[in-house]
Amino acid sequence: MQFDDLIKKIESEPLSKVLPVVMRITYPINNTKLQQWLKLELNGYFIPNPALTDDVNVPEYRTVSGQHFDDFGRRLDFEQSELNFVNTTILRYGVSDLEYMFEKGGSFSIRDPNMCEFIKSNFEVEVTQFSFDSKQIGGILTFPCFHGHRSSIIC
């Protein structure tokens, strides 16, 4: 199989299948930064992942917009445009979970403990869930680092 044929095949596969292959390719070239990023994307940006070190920030391209709700289903609304960042969260899930959510479709509700605590301490409002439309995950899965630039995945 020629290199161009391999690239075309890779581009048609889901990231959850492509990234492990890329990971295997990185070992002979010893690109530790790329290996760390791949481990984070595959396994998620969660504390049990040893690739998540103190100097790692979850990439901005994993941001989705939505709404925060309390236990009674009441939506938190901010009218000031400078507070729009409160209506976002960064998804920490690995790519296979993101692919599942995207394929399943619809709305998802998650708990973002950091944002919940931020809202409680700064606005004295207690929210417990964040809801967003799974269509937004498509933007994460087609981020330029993944889509069309797989031969230079460094972001």
N, C-alpha and C positions, 0 to 999 in steps of 0.2 A: 504494500500500500504506500502510495506517495504521500509526502508531507501535506500537500494541499488537500488531498482526499481525507486525511486524518483530521485536519482542521475543520473541514465541512461536517464530518461525522460528529466531532466534539460539539460544534455549535448547535447541533440538532438535539443533543442530549440535555437532560435536566442537570442543573448545577450539582445536585447531590451525587450524581454519577461522575461528573467531570472533575470536580475538585479533588477527590481522592487520587485520580490518575495524575493530576498536576502535582499533588503532594509527592507521589512516588518519583516523579521526574526531578523534583527539587533536591532530593537527597544527594545524588552524585555531584551536583553543582554547589552544594552546601550553602544555600541561600536561606539563612535562619530567619530573616525578617519575613520573607515570603512564607516560609513554613509556619511561623507563628500566626500570620494573618489567615492562612488556610485552616489551621486548627481552630481558630476563633470562629470563622465563618461556618465550618462544618459542625462544630460542637456547641456553638453559642457563646455569647459573652456573659457567662455566669461564673460565679466564684469557684465552683469545683473544677473548672477548666484550667489546667496548669498554664496554658498559654495566656490567660488573663492576668497580667502583671499590673503592678501599681502605676506604671507609665502608659498603660493602654486606655484609650477612650473609645467608647462605642462610636463607630463612624456615623457622621451626620446623614449619610444616604439611607440609613435605617429608620429615619424619622417618618412617622405617620401622623395624620391629623384626626382628631375625633372629639369626643365629649367625655367629661368626667361626670359620674353619678354617685349619689349616696346610696345607702342601703334601702331607701324607700323609692328609688328610681327617679329622684329629682335631679335634674340636670343643672350643672354649674355653668352659669353664663357670665361672661365678662364682656362689657360693652366697649372698654378701652382697647384700642388696637395695639397699644404697646404691651398688652397682656396676652396677646394671641399665642405666645409660646406655651402658655399653660394648657392650651388645647392640643398639644402634641405629646408624643412619647417616642422613645427610641426602642425598637424591637430588638431584643437580645437573643432571640431564638436562632438555632442552627438552620442552615438552608433547607434541609429536608422538612423541618417543621414549617418553615415559611412556604415552601412549595405545597405542602398539604393544605395549609390555610387558604392559599391563593386558589388552589383547585377546588376546594370545598365551596368557596364563595360565601357571600353573605356578610353579616356583621359578626365581629368577635368582641368579647369583653375580657379584659385582663386586669390584673391588679399591678399597678406600678407603685411599689411602696415608697420609692424616693419622691415621686411627684405628689403622692398622697400626703406625705409628711411635709413637703414644701408648702402645699396649699394650706394644710392645717396650721402650720406655724406662722405663715405670712398673711393669711386671709381669715383665719379662725373659722374655717369651714371644713367639715370632715367628709371626704369623698372616699369611696371604696373600690370603684371600678372605672375603667377607661374603655370606651367602646369606639370601634373604628370599622370602616368598610374594608374588607379583604382585597378589593381591587387595587388599593394603594400598595400592596405587597409586590405587585407586578413591577412597580418602579424600583423596588429594592433588588429584585431578581434580574433586572435588566440594566442595572447600574453600569456605567462605562467600564469599570474595572472588570466586570464580568462579560458584558456583551460587546463583542467586536474587538476586544483588546486582550483576549485571553493569552496571547503570547507574551504580553508584558503586564501581568496582573498587578504589579506594584502600584498602589494608589498614592 
